Every structure is written in structure tokens, then in C-alpha cells.
Amino acid sequence: MILSGKTIRNMTIIHPHKERTRVHGMTYGEGPAGYDVRLDLGTNIDGSSRTEHSLWPGEFMLSATVEKFLMPKNVLGIVHDKSTWARQGIACQNTVIEPGWRGYLTLEITNHGRIPIKFESGMPIAQVVFHFVDQMTDGYEGKYQDQEAGPQSARHDA
């Protein structure tokens, strides 16, 4: 079963939880059956805050969500493209958010279009659809648990 926006709010899955809001010509926050998350570009190599980034055709970047997730052990989330971005050739890989996972979500974004796209921190970037699983799980206990704010690189086991 897909969770409604009201159920997502009542379960306090996303922090901060925002009502439907429009910025940069797109919406973010609570939707009828999902939640649209915003982009946090993170920091530059020198430690300064990165507020914008141009993604050229064929390029890929890691980003993160402004929002932090506290997934219940009986809910799974799936990240989907926002249609406005998809119509411009931007793909946000369809990440699965496991039951019991906590943290800021790292997003993998690719430009399959023909022109560079400028992104700014705070822009709406993807929609997350939440589903109840058929029974309570033990919850996620992997290497990305309690993921920090900002984009995080892949973690390889030693």
C-alpha cells in the first residue's frame, strides 16, 4: 500500500516536514501520495558551502537531500524522478530507502539531455513514494546507517 502525504506526516518520517511549497517553478514537500525532496549540494573541496552546480550532458553528480529520513521498520521508500527534470533529460537514480534506515539521503543525478542544467541548493529534485511492507522488519543495519548531511561517496568494505 502506498502511503498518503498525511500518513507520511503523521509517522514523522521526514525532518523537516514541509507542506506543499513552490520554489524555482517546482513544488516540494508533502504531496497527495509522496514527498518531494530538495537538493543539498553539500560542500566544496575547500570546505566552503556549494550553493550551485552546472551538470553538463553526460555528466553525473552526487547530491543529498535537505531532508533527513527516519524510516519506520515497516515502511520502504523509493526515489523517483520529478517529471519536470525528466523532461529535460535529468535522471535521479531510483534509490530504495530500506525500512529502519536513518540519515540524509545521497542522490545520484545524471544529465542525459543535450544542454547543461544549473542546479541550486534548495531546489526540488525528486519524489519519494513510501510503501508499507507486509510485516515489521528488523530494520536496516548497513554501512549507510545514520548517513551525515551532504553527498556521501560509496563506502566499500575493506
Backbone as numpy.savetxt, mean C-alpha at the origin, in Angstrom:
# Nx Ny Nz CAx CAy CAz Cx Cy Cz
-15.41 -13.56 1.99 -16.25 -12.38 1.99 -15.36 -11.14 1.99
-15.69 -10.18 1.16 -14.96 -8.91 1.09 -15.52 -7.97 2.16
-14.60 -7.30 2.87 -15.00 -6.40 3.95 -15.41 -5.04 3.39
-16.45 -4.47 3.98 -16.88 -3.12 3.62 -15.94 -2.10 4.27
-15.98 -0.89 3.76 -15.20 0.18 4.37 -15.53 0.38 5.83
-16.81 0.28 6.17 -17.22 0.45 7.58 -16.64 -0.65 8.46
-16.60 -1.88 7.96 -16.02 -2.98 8.74 -14.52 -2.77 8.91
-13.84 -2.32 7.87 -12.41 -2.03 7.95 -12.16 -0.99 9.04
-12.97 0.06 9.05 -12.84 1.11 10.07 -13.09 0.54 11.46
-14.16 -0.22 11.64 -14.50 -0.76 12.95 -13.47 -1.75 13.49
-12.76 -2.43 12.58 -11.74 -3.39 13.00 -10.38 -2.72 13.27
-10.30 -1.41 13.03 -9.08 -0.61 13.21 -7.85 -1.28 12.58
-7.98 -1.64 11.31 -6.91 -2.30 10.56 -5.85 -1.29 10.12
-6.26 -0.07 9.78 -5.37 0.92 9.17 -5.26 2.15 10.06
-4.01 2.62 10.22 -3.72 3.79 11.05 -2.82 4.75 10.28
-3.13 6.00 10.09 -4.40 6.58 10.47 -5.49 6.19 9.47
-6.68 5.98 9.95 -7.82 5.66 9.09 -8.47 6.98 8.68
-8.63 7.19 7.39 -9.21 8.43 6.88 -10.51 8.14 6.15
-11.44 9.05 6.26 -12.65 9.00 5.44 -12.23 9.25 4.00
-13.10 8.99 3.06 -12.80 9.21 1.64 -12.42 10.67 1.44
-11.23 10.89 0.84 -10.67 12.23 0.65 -10.12 12.33 -0.77
-10.20 13.51 -1.36 -9.68 13.73 -2.71 -8.44 14.62 -2.64
-7.36 14.17 -3.33 -6.13 14.94 -3.42 -5.47 14.59 -4.75
-4.83 15.56 -5.39 -4.18 15.35 -6.69 -5.15 14.74 -7.71
-6.45 15.07 -7.60 -7.45 14.58 -8.54 -7.85 13.12 -8.35
-7.39 12.48 -7.27 -7.74 11.08 -6.98 -8.19 10.96 -5.53
-8.82 9.85 -5.22 -9.30 9.63 -3.86 -8.39 8.67 -3.09
-8.41 8.85 -1.78 -7.77 7.89 -0.88 -8.66 7.75 0.35
-8.35 6.77 1.17 -9.11 6.54 2.39 -10.16 5.46 2.19
-11.11 5.47 3.11 -12.15 4.44 3.15 -13.05 4.50 1.92
-13.22 3.35 1.29 -14.13 3.21 0.17 -15.28 2.30 0.54
-16.20 2.06 -0.37 -17.33 1.18 -0.06 -16.90 -0.25 0.26
-15.83 -0.73 -0.40 -15.40 -2.13 -0.20 -13.88 -2.23 -0.30
-13.20 -1.35 0.40 -11.75 -1.37 0.39 -11.21 -0.08 0.96
-9.91 0.08 0.83 -9.25 1.28 1.35 -8.14 1.67 0.38
-8.14 2.93 -0.07 -7.12 3.43 -0.98 -6.00 4.06 -0.16
-4.78 3.53 -0.34 -3.62 3.97 0.44 -2.83 5.04 -0.31
-2.00 5.76 0.47 -1.19 6.85 -0.08 0.29 6.47 -0.12
1.01 7.19 -0.94 2.42 6.96 -1.21 3.31 7.68 -0.21
4.28 6.95 0.33 5.36 7.53 1.14 6.65 7.16 0.44
7.29 8.14 -0.18 8.49 7.87 -0.96 9.72 7.59 -0.09
9.65 7.92 1.19 10.75 7.60 2.09 11.85 8.62 2.08
13.09 8.14 2.18 14.24 9.03 2.31 15.26 8.80 1.21
16.06 9.82 0.95 17.17 9.72 0.01 18.37 9.06 0.69
19.40 8.75 -0.07 20.60 8.13 0.47 21.23 9.00 1.56
21.15 10.35 1.41 21.75 11.24 2.40 20.89 11.41 3.65
19.76 10.71 3.71 18.89 10.77 4.89 17.81 11.83 4.82
17.83 12.68 3.78 16.80 13.70 3.65 15.49 13.08 3.16
14.40 13.73 3.46 13.08 13.23 3.06 12.92 13.37 1.54
12.42 12.33 0.92 12.17 12.34 -0.53 10.69 12.63 -0.72
10.36 13.76 -1.34 8.96 14.15 -1.48 8.41 13.94 -2.88
9.30 13.77 -3.88 8.82 13.49 -5.23 9.82 12.61 -5.97
9.31 11.95 -7.00 10.15 11.04 -7.79 9.51 10.85 -9.15
10.31 10.91 -10.21 9.81 10.63 -11.56 10.17 9.20 -11.92
9.18 8.48 -12.39 9.39 7.09 -12.80 9.29 7.04 -14.32
10.39 6.69 -14.96 10.47 6.68 -16.41 9.96 5.35 -16.96
9.54 5.33 -18.23 9.08 4.08 -18.85 10.11 2.97 -18.66
9.63 1.81 -18.23 10.49 0.65 -18.00 11.14 0.64 -16.63
11.02 1.71 -15.87 11.63 1.75 -14.54 10.72 1.16 -13.47
11.36 0.84 -12.36 10.72 0.22 -11.21 11.19 0.98 -9.98
10.32 1.13 -8.98 10.73 1.75 -7.72 10.02 1.09 -6.55
10.67 1.17 -5.41 10.04 0.77 -4.16 9.51 2.02 -3.49
8.35 1.89 -2.93 7.73 2.96 -2.17 7.08 2.32 -0.95
6.43 3.10 -0.16 5.73 2.56 1.01 4.40 3.29 1.16
3.60 2.79 2.06 2.34 3.45 2.36 2.52 4.41 3.53
1.76 5.49 3.50 1.68 6.39 4.65 1.03 5.65 5.81
0.10 4.76 5.46 -0.70 4.06 6.46 0.03 2.84 7.03
-0.20 2.59 8.30 0.32 1.40 8.97 -0.82 0.39 9.09
-0.49 -0.89 8.91 -1.48 -1.97 8.96 -1.31 -2.78 10.23
-2.42 -3.13 10.84 -2.48 -4.06 11.97 -3.51 -5.11 11.60
-3.07 -6.13 10.88 -3.99 -7.11 10.32 -4.49 -8.08 11.40
-5.81 -8.23 11.51 -6.34 -9.27 12.39 -5.94 -10.65 11.86
-5.94 -11.63 12.71 -5.51 -12.98 12.32 -6.55 -13.72 11.48
-7.68 -13.08 11.19 -8.70 -13.69 10.34 -9.00 -12.84 9.10
-8.08 -11.93 8.75 -8.28 -11.05 7.60 -7.03 -11.05 6.72
-7.23 -11.14 5.41 -6.16 -11.08 4.41 -6.42 -9.86 3.53
-5.38 -9.15 3.15 -5.53 -8.00 2.26 -4.82 -8.26 0.95
-5.37 -7.73 -0.14 -4.74 -7.84 -1.45 -4.65 -6.44 -2.04
-3.42 -6.06 -2.46 -3.17 -4.75 -3.05 -3.51 -4.80 -4.53
-4.29 -3.82 -4.97 -4.69 -3.71 -6.38 -4.29 -2.34 -6.92
-4.12 -2.27 -8.24 -3.87 -0.99 -8.90 -5.07 -0.08 -8.75
-4.81 1.23 -8.70 -5.89 2.21 -8.86 -6.07 2.40 -10.36
-7.29 2.48 -10.80 -7.55 2.52 -12.25 -6.95 3.74 -12.93
-6.89 4.88 -12.23 -6.30 6.08 -12.84 -4.84 5.83 -13.20
-4.09 5.18 -12.30 -2.69 4.86 -12.59 -2.58 3.78 -13.66
-3.40 2.76 -13.56 -3.34 1.66 -14.53 -3.58 2.17 -15.95
-4.45 3.16 -16.10 -4.74 3.72 -17.43 -3.57 4.52 -17.99
-2.57 4.79 -17.13 -1.36 5.48 -17.57 -0.16 4.53 -17.66
-0.44 3.23 -17.45 0.62 2.24 -17.56 1.37 1.96 -16.26
0.88 2.50 -15.14 1.53 2.30 -13.85 0.93 1.07 -13.17
1.81 0.14 -12.79 1.38 -1.08 -12.10 1.96 -1.09 -10.69
1.09 -1.36 -9.74 1.50 -1.57 -8.36 1.30 -3.07 -8.11
2.41 -3.80 -7.99 2.32 -5.25 -7.91 1.33 -5.68 -6.82
0.59 -6.73 -7.14 -0.52 -7.17 -6.29 -0.02 -7.97 -5.09
0.48 -7.25 -4.10 1.01 -7.83 -2.88 -0.12 -8.40 -2.02
0.16 -9.50 -1.34 -0.78 -10.08 -0.38 -0.33 -9.66 1.02
-1.27 -9.18 1.82 -0.99 -8.81 3.21 -1.57 -9.93 4.07
-0.69 -10.71 4.67 -1.09 -11.91 5.41 -1.83 -11.58 6.71
-2.73 -12.48 7.14 -3.37 -12.30 8.44 -2.32 -12.19 9.54
-2.51 -11.26 10.46 -1.60 -11.08 11.58 -0.38 -10.22 11.30
-0.20 -9.77 10.04 0.96 -8.94 9.71 0.78 -7.53 10.25
1.89 -6.90 10.66 1.88 -5.52 11.16 2.99 -4.74 10.48
2.71 -3.49 10.16 3.75 -2.62 9.66 3.29 -1.71 8.54
4.27 -0.98 8.00 4.04 -0.11 6.84 4.34 -0.94 5.60
3.45 -0.91 4.66 3.55 -1.77 3.49 4.50 -1.19 2.45
5.47 -1.99 2.00 6.32 -1.60 0.88 5.62 -1.99 -0.40
5.60 -1.06 -1.35 4.95 -1.26 -2.63 6.00 -1.30 -3.74
5.77 -2.14 -4.71 6.63 -2.26 -5.88 5.88 -1.68 -7.07
6.42 -0.62 -7.65 5.70 0.13 -8.69 6.53 0.15 -9.97
5.87 -0.13 -11.10 6.53 -0.18 -12.40 5.79 0.72 -13.39
6.56 1.41 -14.24 5.97 2.22 -15.30 6.03 1.44 -16.60
4.89 0.93 -17.04 4.79 0.22 -18.32 4.31 1.14 -19.44
4.14 2.42 -19.10 3.63 3.38 -20.08 4.73 3.92 -20.99
4.40 5.01 -21.67 5.32 5.59 -22.66 5.91 6.93 -22.24
5.43 7.46 -21.10 5.94 8.75 -20.64 6.32 8.65 -19.16
7.26 9.51 -18.72 7.59 9.50 -17.29 6.41 10.02 -16.47
6.27 9.48 -15.27 5.20 9.90 -14.36 5.85 10.43 -13.09
5.41 11.60 -12.66 5.93 12.21 -11.44 5.03 11.82 -10.27
5.64 11.26 -9.25 4.92 10.89 -8.03 5.35 11.82 -6.90
4.39 12.11 -6.00 4.67 12.91 -4.83 4.19 12.16 -3.59
4.94 12.31 -2.50 4.49 11.71 -1.25 3.10 12.22 -0.91
2.27 11.33 -0.42 0.89 11.67 -0.06 -0.12 11.40 -1.15
0.36 11.09 -2.38 -0.57 10.79 -3.47 -1.24 9.44 -3.26
-2.51 9.31 -3.64 -3.14 7.98 -3.65 -2.40 7.09 -4.64
-2.17 5.82 -4.28 -1.37 4.95 -5.13 -2.00 3.60 -5.42
-2.73 3.02 -4.46 -3.25 1.66 -4.66 -4.49 1.46 -3.78
-5.25 0.43 -4.13 -6.41 0.05 -3.33 -6.13 -1.30 -2.68
-6.51 -1.41 -1.41 -6.39 -2.68 -0.71 -7.80 -3.20 -0.46
-8.02 -4.45 -0.88 -9.31 -5.12 -0.65 -9.05 -6.18 0.42
-9.91 -6.19 1.44 -9.75 -7.10 2.57 -10.77 -8.22 2.51
-10.33 -9.42 2.89 -11.18 -10.61 2.88 -11.08 -11.32 4.23
-12.22 -11.83 4.72 -12.17 -12.73 5.87 -11.67 -14.08 5.40
-10.81 -14.72 6.19 -10.42 -16.11 5.92 -11.41 -17.01 6.65
-11.50 -18.28 6.26 -12.57 -19.14 6.80 -12.42 -19.48 8.28
-11.22 -19.30 8.85 -11.06 -19.50 10.29 -9.85 -18.70 10.77
-9.77 -18.48 12.07 -8.66 -17.74 12.66 -7.35 -18.47 12.36
-6.29 -17.71 12.05 -4.98 -18.29 11.76 -4.03 -18.01 12.93
-2.84 -18.62 12.87 -1.80 -18.32 13.86 -1.20 -16.95 13.62
-1.35 -16.43 12.40 -0.84 -15.11 12.06 0.56 -15.16 11.48
0.89 -14.13 10.74 2.18 -14.00 10.07 3.30 -13.86 11.09
4.39 -14.59 10.87 5.57 -14.49 11.74 6.85 -14.43 10.93
6.78 -13.89 9.72 7.93 -13.87 8.82 8.86 -12.68 9.02
9.81 -12.54 8.10 10.87 -11.56 8.20 10.43 -10.12 7.97
9.21 -9.90 7.50 8.72 -8.55 7.27 7.75 -8.09 8.36
7.65 -8.85 9.45 6.77 -8.45 10.56 7.29 -7.16 11.18
6.36 -6.28 11.54 6.68 -4.98 12.16 7.58 -4.13 11.26
7.29 -4.14 9.96 8.09 -3.40 8.98 8.05 -1.91 9.28
9.22 -1.29 9.21 9.38 0.13 9.51 8.76 1.00 8.42
8.61 2.29 8.74 8.11 3.26 7.76 9.12 3.43 6.65
8.64 3.78 5.47 9.50 3.99 4.32 9.73 2.70 3.56
10.13 2.79 2.29 10.33 1.59 1.48 11.46 0.73 2.05
11.23 -0.58 2.07 12.18 -1.53 2.61 12.64 -2.48 1.50
13.93 -2.72 1.40 14.48 -3.64 0.41 14.13 -5.08 0.76
14.30 -5.97 -0.21 14.08 -7.39 0.03 15.04 -7.87 1.11
14.56 -8.76 1.96 15.39 -9.34 3.01 15.62 -10.80 2.66
16.89 -11.15 2.48 17.25 -12.51 2.14 17.77 -13.22 3.37
17.32 -14.44 3.58 17.83 -15.24 4.70 19.28 -15.59 4.46
20.06 -15.57 5.52 21.50 -15.88 5.41 21.73 -17.37 5.32
